[in-house]
Amino acid sequence: MTDLLPSSTEVCIVGAGPSGLACALALAARQIPFVIVDALHAGHNSSRAVLMQASALEALGTLHPQLPEELVSGGIQSKTLTTIDRQERLLFRLRMTEIAAYTKYAFSLLIPQHQVEHRMREYMQGGGNSVHWNKRVIDVKEVVEGSQYELRFESGEILTARYVVAADGSKSFLRSFAGIRFVDPYTKKDAGPGNNDLSFVVADVLFASPLPTNVPRDGLQMMIGPGGVVITAPMLGEDSAGAPPQNNNLFRLYFGVSDTPPPSPDAAYLQAILDARGPGSHSKLHPVPQIAKVLDSSRYRTRPALVDRYVHRAKGGAYILLVGDSAHKHGPAGGQGMNMGICDGIELAQAIDEYRKSAFDAEKSGTPHDAVQIMDAYSTHRRSVAAQVIDMVESMTQMETGAQGWGPYFRVTALWAVSKVPFVNGVLAWKISGLGHAKKT
């Protein structure tokens, strides 16, 4: 059966990752017509995120209260985020339980991004909507005096929309079309590849049994030292024939690397890193965990980047609106990317709803329509949130790189000392959770 696009819609969401799906769910909840497309075939995104924070779970709960509960049941509640050195001495332990007075999700949820997307699509499809896969946008232009955008797809199809949501990732075609700059927030230079990029390897592996006791099954552990960070994140196995997910020594590994790793690192490459600087590598008490099987692996490079605005307005009132990685980019520290994207998408849907209602009220009363500030407010708020998160992630990354010298030593020592103070630990947990970034109503 051919998956044909309609010729027009009110909102077209380009990109079916977490930010695009969140926007779709929020639009559906407000009964705003939309079409969501993705350039990839179903299930072919190489997602790397594994952490959900309270901010994203709370935001999704405002749309479907049962959705975050299902996500939680399919993941592991990491109530602490533990950092150790290469000798396995505790450097600090962030207690996410410190935010229990503000949310029932007083933990970081360890769950792969593709499972989050699967659950979100299920709820979207329950409302009669579905993703149109393998629909790549190849051209955009303003039509009807700028009151619509016309999207042309590789398939030859054409679709017009008043609002185009750019959820198409860090290499966003729509962002480029709109002329929105994507720059390093510190140097203000275009965020192209550079010598300061950080290289990472991410891999899903099954560890052999018995699993050493220095590799926790119930929470994320980060090991820092010369050479870069080693993160072990336990995950539950995939559901099988409706059975509950199982903890079967399945882990997602993140390695900071200084060389150029192969595109899909194999078990030998990954095991060599563990042997050199992973858990057990510098300890006489525990062995190094052994990789029994590599399920998936990849490499990536990252650098901080932020757009100068989230909104582009055509002269007739059509909009290109940015969410997720099309608007901001940073390293994996703190597990913030997927969560920011989800909150971007939900807040954007709210802004679109408010804008439409303002336009309707103006038309009904015969007064001039001046609701541009609604979209500007969305842009200003989400850009401010992204800037704050990038600052936090960059501070964490400086510590995680494991550089030698007095500067890194004093940073780690200071954090070790202050994290033992309950109030300070609570402040750090609050920042990681993202709860403070919710839009004030």
N, C-alpha and C positions, 0 to 999 in steps of 0.2 A: 504494500500500500504506500503510495507516494505521500510524503509529509509536506503538503502545500501550505504556504503562508497565505494569510489574508492580504488583501491589497492595502488595508489601512487599519490603524489602531490608534488609541490615544497615547499609550506609553509602550515603547519598544525597549526591552531590556536586552542589551547585547553582552552576553556572558552569563553562564549558569553555574558559577562557583558560589561560595557562601554569601557574598555580598549581593549578587544578582538574585539569588533565590530568596534571601531575606527581604529584598525590595518587593519581589513578586508576592510573597506571603502577606506582606503588609498592605500592598495594593489590593489583593484579593479580599482581605479583611474589611477594606473600605469600599468594596465593590466598584473599583476603578478598572476599566478595561485595559488589558495589557497583552503583549506577546513577548515571550522570552525565547531567545535564540542563542545558539552556541556554535562556534566554528568547528568544534571537535565532534567526533562520533561519541555516542553515549558511553560513559565510563572510561574515557581515554585521557582524562586529565592526570598529570603527574603531581598530585597534591602532596605536600610535605608537612602541613600543620598537624599537630597532635594534641594541642592544649586548648581547652575551652575554659574561659574565666566566667566569674559570676555575672559580669556585665552583659555578655552575650546570652547567657542562659536566662537572665531576668528579662532581657529585651524580647526574646522569643516567646517567653511565657505570657507577655502582654497580648500576643496574637493567638496562641494556642497553649493553654496551661499544661496540657498533657505532653507537648513536644519536648520540653526540657527534661521532664521526668523519664521519657523513653530514652533520651540521650544519656542521662545519668545511669540508667539501668544497663546500658551497653558499654560503659566505660569504667575506669578506675578512678576513685576519688583520692587524689593526691592531697592530703591534708597538710603536708609539709613539703617544702622544696629544699632539698639538702645539698650543700656544697662542701666538698672535701678536697684536700690537697692530694698530691701524688702518693704520699705516705699514708693516706686514708685517715688523716686527722680531720676532725670536724672543724670547718672554718665558720660556717653559720648555718642555721636552720630557720628558714622562713615559715612561720606558722600561719597558714591561711585560716585556721580556726579563730584567729583574732577578729575576723570580720563577721562572726556569727550573729552579732546583734543587728546587722544590717541586711542580711540575706540568708536564705536557707541553703545557699550554695557556697558554704564556707570551705571551699576547696578548689583546686584546679582539676578539671576533669581531663583525664588522659583518654582520648578517643581520636582515631584517625579522621582526617578531614573528609575522606570519601564516604565514611559512614554517616557523618553529620549531613553531608549533601543528600545522601540516600533518604534519610528520615525527612529532611526538608522537602524533597521532591514528593514523597508520599503524601504529605499534608497538602502540598500545592495541587497534586492530582486529585485529592479528595474534593477539592473545590471545582473540579472540571477543567483544570488547566494542565498543560504539559510543556516540556521543553521541546523546541524544534531544533534537533541536532543537525550537524553538518551544514550549517547555514553561515557562511563566511561573508561578512560585509566587505565589499571591494570599492564602494564609492558612496559618497554622501553629497547631497546638495540641498540648498534651500529652495522651497517651492511655495506657491501661493503667497507671494510677497513676504516670505520669511515666517509665515505662520505655521509652516510644516517643514519637516525634514523628509527627504526622500532617500531611502536606503536601497542600494542596489547590491544584490548578493551574487556570489560566484555561480549559483545555480541559474542565474538569469532572472530570478524573481525580483519584484520591486514592491516595497512597502513604505507607506507614509505614516508619520507619527508626529504629534505635537511635542512630546517629551521623549528624548532618547537618553537612556541610562547607559553610561559607559562603564560596564563592569567587565571590561575585556583585558584586564591585567596590566602589568607594568610596561608592556610594549604597546599600549593602547593605540589602535588606529584612530579611534574617535577623538582621543585627546590631541593627537597630531593634527587631525583635520580642524579642530577648533582653535588651534594655535595656542594652546595652553602649555606653558613651559613646565618642565619637570626637572627640578634643579636640586643640587646638593644644598640642604638648608643652611650649611655653615659657610661654604665657599661661594654660594650663589651661582656656581657654574653648572652648565647642563650636565645631567646625571648619566653620562655615558660611561663605558668601561674605563677603569683607571687603575693606577698602580696601588691604590689604597683599598681596592676591593678585598673582601674577606672570602676565602674559599672554604666550603663545607662539603662534607659527604654525609648523606642521609641514607639509612638502610633499615629495612625490616628484616629481622633475623629470628630464627629459633635457636635458643641456646640449648646445649646438651644438658641432660640431667646427670647428676644432681646440680642444681643451680647454686653457685657459691652464695653464702649468706651475706656477703658484702655487696650483692647486687639486689636491692630491694624490689619486691614484687608489688608493693603497695604505694609507691610514690616515685617521683622523678628525682634522680640523683645526678649531680653535675660534679665532675672532677676537673680541677684546673691545675695547670702547671706548664712548664716550658713545652712548647710544641702546639699548644692549643687545648681547647675544651673537649672533654669526652662526656657525653650525656647519655644516660640510659633511661628510657621511658617505657615502662611495662604497658602492654595493651592486652585486652581480651581478644580471644580468637573470634573469627567470624561466626555468625549464627549458622547452624547446620540443621536443615529440615525443621526449622522452628524451635530448635533446642536453645537453651540459654547460652550465651557466649562463655567460653571457658578460658581460664588462665593457664596457658600451656607453654610457658617460657617464651612467649612472643614479645619481642622488644623492638622499639624503634631506636636506632642509634644515631646520634649526631656527633660528628667529629670535625673540629676545626683543623685545617691542614694548611701547610705552608707551600706544598708543591702543587702541581697540576694533576689531580687524580684522573684515573680513566673514567670514561663516560658512565659505565655501570660497574663499579668496583666489585670484585669477586670476593669469595670467602677468605682467600689467602691475603689479599690486600687489607681487608677489614681486620682479620685476626692479627696481622702484624702490628696494626695500630694499638689494638687492645694489649698485646704482649708488651709493647714498648711503653705505653702510658695510660692504660686502662685500669680498672679495678683489679687488684692483686698483683699488678706489675712491679710494685715496689714494696710489697708486704710479704712477710714470712708467715703470716697468719692465715692467708686465704689464697686459693689458686686463682688464676685468670679464667674468666668464663670462656667456654669454648663454643664456637659457632657450629651448629649442626647443619643449618641450612640457611641460605640467603633467599628470601622471598622476593625482594625488590631492592634496588639500590640506584643512586644517582648522585651527581655532583651539581653544585651550583655556586655562583658567586653573588655577592650582595654588597650594596652600599646604601647609605641613607639618601632618600630622595623625597621631595614634596612638591606638589604643584603650587603655582601662585594663586590659583583660584579653582573652585570646584564646579563653577557654573559658567556656561557660555550661552548668551542669549542672541538669537537672530532678531532682525529688525522688526519682524511681525509678531514676536512673542513665542516662537518655538525655542526649545531649550535642549542643550546637551549637558548632562549632569553626571558628575563623576562620583564613583564609589569604589571602595576597596583599593586593590593594588594599582589601579589606574591613577590613583591620587597620591598614594604614599608607599614608601618602600623602606625596609630596614632589616636588620639581622634577626635571627630567631630567638634572641635572649628574651625571656619573660613570656614567650608564647602569645604575642599580642596581635599578629597580623589578621588571622581569621576572625578574631573577636571584634577588632575595629571595623573590618569589612561588614560584618553582620549588623553592627550598630549604625554604620553609614547607611546601609540599605533601608533599614527600618525608619531611620530619621528622615531620609529622603522621601519615602512614601508619605510620611506625615506632612512634609513641606509641600509636595505635589497636591495633596488633599486640601490643605489650607489655601494654596494658591487658586485652585479651581473654585473653591467656595467663595473666595474673595472676588474672583472675576464674575461669578454668577450673581452675587449680591450687588455688585456695581452695575451690571447690566440691568438687573431688575429695578434698581432704584434710579437708573439714568445718570448716575454719578461717574466721574472718570475712574478708570481702573488703575490703581497705583499699588500693586501688590508685589512689585519687583523686590522690595525689601525682604519678603518672605524667603525667596531663593537666596538672596544675599546673606540672610541670617544663617541659613543652612551652611553655606560656603564658609562663612566666618567661624561658626562654631566647630564644624568638623575639621577645618584646617587647624584651628587652635588645639583641638584634641590630638591630632596627628603630630603636631610640633612637640607637644609635651611628651607624647609616647616615644617619639624618636629620640628626644633628649634622654629619657630614662633608659631606653634600649642601648644607646651609645655608651652611657655610663657603665651599664652592666657588661657590655661587650669589651670595654677596655680592661675590665677585671678578668673576664673569661679568657682572653687571648693568652694568658699565662706568661706574659712578658717578664723578663728578669730585671732586677734593679730595685732601688729603694722606693721609687714611686709606686709600682704595683704592690710591693710589700706593704707599704703604709696604707694603701687603699683597702687591701684585704684585711689587715689588722684592725683598722678603724671600723669596718663593717662588722667584723667578728665581735668587737666590743659593744657597738651600739645595738646590734641585733638581739643581744641578751636583755635589753631593756624592753619590757612588755609594750610600753607605749610606742617606742620606735618600731618594734616588730610589727605592731598593728598598723602603723602608718605605711610601712613598706608593703604589707599585705593589701592594704586599701588601694595603693597605687597599682600593684600588679593586677588586682581584680577588675580595674577599670570602672568601678561603680561611681566614682566621682565625676565621670565624664558624661553622665546622663544629662540630656537636655532639660533645663529648668522650665517647668510649666507653671 
